[in-house]
């Protein structure tokens, strides 16, 4: 726990701490390793990146690997089959492409192909997202691509509390989980990015995402969305940094007399379709804010979910439409931001001809 972390105890005895985002994940990993000696950490430079874990649990449980994602993720699948519960660190979600056979053809299909005799209870912890000028090979989100593979669970928290709770749930899960950590709300990643020659660059980091209260270290349910703001005029669905952008846009719209309901999916697979459908049935309008690709992705799946539920709705989406450019100005225009969200929301409302 960092020196800046404030800790209090509630009247019920549950420990409540103010934690930063990646600090909460690290605390959950440490808790999982303390509870279960089968939990091990694999990955490049993890003995340095997770130095506290290395010092506490030793080299047999925190194992640095060569720079070969296909090798160490493949090894983790075998380790999971034989009784361990690996947490595999792949630096950026983009690099999963190097090990995609292990993801797509091995760990995702193991349980189905073996008639449930074999499972691969492992977690792939990886960073995602853009907004700091690293280009389209380092800034993708890809949660829609990964969630499209049967057999995988895909988790994308937006707050420190969810980051801790969902990491614990991921470690306890009996199948493979992709745990995606958005870089703009991770102080560890922002510190690293600042050291890489970007110390004069300002990152648009939502304060409520980067730090928050964590009440105890207990697993959170996988597959349950959270309603972050209630409203009756428009449903906005997002995840990770997009939730906080959506909340900022919702506050601006509220000043114009428009009430938005903001839903944080928290997990992409399984997808909490029921919560989204109930909200859209009330509001009649759905806006998806998704820092993943527009075509063949999560936003279209949510539109289909609502239509398949027999709900008539107006629909819009703010997504990534093309390869993320390296140039900061073009990058900012490509990624979902508050201005794009406001434009899409007002367009939906005008289309519906709200009478106020």
BELRAZI-V91822 format. One record per pair of residues at least 24 apart in sequence whose C-alpha atoms are under 6 Angstrom apart, sorted by the first residue. I is the first residue (numbers start at 1). J is the second residue. Records with the same first field share a line. If there is no record, write none. Layout:
# BELRAZI-V91822
I=J + J
This chain:
# BELRAZI-V91822
14=216
15=215 + 216
16=214 + 215 + 216
17=213 + 214
18=212 + 213
19=211 + 212
20=210 + 211
21=160 + 186 + 210 + 211
22=186
24=160 + 164
25=163 + 164
28=164 + 168
38=84 + 85
39=85 + 86
40=86
41=86 + 87 + 88
42=88
43=88 + 89
69=99
70=98 + 99
74=102
80=120 + 121
81=119 + 120
85=121 + 122
86=122
87=122 + 123 + 124
88=124 + 125
89=124 + 125 + 126
90=126
91=126
92=126 + 127
93=126 + 127 + 128
94=138
108=151 + 152
120=175 + 176
121=174 + 175 + 176
122=176
123=176 + 177 + 178
124=178 + 179
125=179
126=180
127=180 + 181 + 182 + 183
128=181 + 182
129=182
133=326 + 328
134=326
135=324 + 325 + 326
136=323 + 324
141=292
142=292
144=297 + 298
147=269
152=176
153=177 + 269
154=178 + 267 + 268 + 269
155=179 + 267
156=180 + 266 + 267
157=240 + 266
158=240
159=209
160=212
161=214
165=218 + 219 + 220
166=220
168=219
169=219 + 220
185=209 + 210
223=267 + 270 + 271 + 272
224=272
225=264 + 265 + 266 + 272
226=263 + 264
227=262 + 263
228=262 + 263
229=261 + 262
230=261
231=259 + 260 + 261
232=259 + 283
233=259 + 260 + 283
234=260 + 283 + 285
235=260 + 261 + 280 + 285 + 286
236=262 + 287 + 288
237=262 + 263 + 288
238=264 + 289 + 290
239=264 + 265 + 266
245=338
249=338 + 342
277=306
284=313
285=313 + 314 + 315
286=315
287=315 + 316 + 317
288=317
289=317 + 318
290=319
291=319 + 320
292=320
293=320 + 321
294=319 + 320 + 321
